[in-house]
Amino acid sequence: MAAFLLTALAIAQPKARPRIRVGGTVQATRLKTSAPPEYPAAALAARVQGVVRLEVLIDTTGAVTQATVQSGPAQLTLAAREAVLRYKYTPTELNGQAAEVITVVDVRFTLPRKGP
């Protein structure tokens, strides 16, 4: 009877799509569209610059569905996250099946240069 219950539960559960973890430089080659983040006015006025690192989940269509800040200046994290959520990647397949991808994205904020 216990074996029957386990089998029934296994059949009732939909098969989860595979999810793989990929290095940021590898996944960057699959990036189709991106846009630079809006530099927050307060961060610009305070002359804050740096790199915001995010862990992102890319779904089976290539859209970023989650972006979690790992590190970076607090004044820049929201702008970086909003920008990365608009990124679009070439979908990834694993053994012929669409796969979700977890990767790391670095968003660099550099203060504009003043004139010559």
Secondary structure, 3 states (H helix, E strand, C coil): CHHHHHHHHHHHCCCCCCEEECCHHHHHCCEEECCCCCCCHHHHHCCCCEEEEEEEEECCCCEEEEEEEEECCHHHHHHHHHHHCCCEECCEEECCEEEEEEEEEEEEECCCCCCC
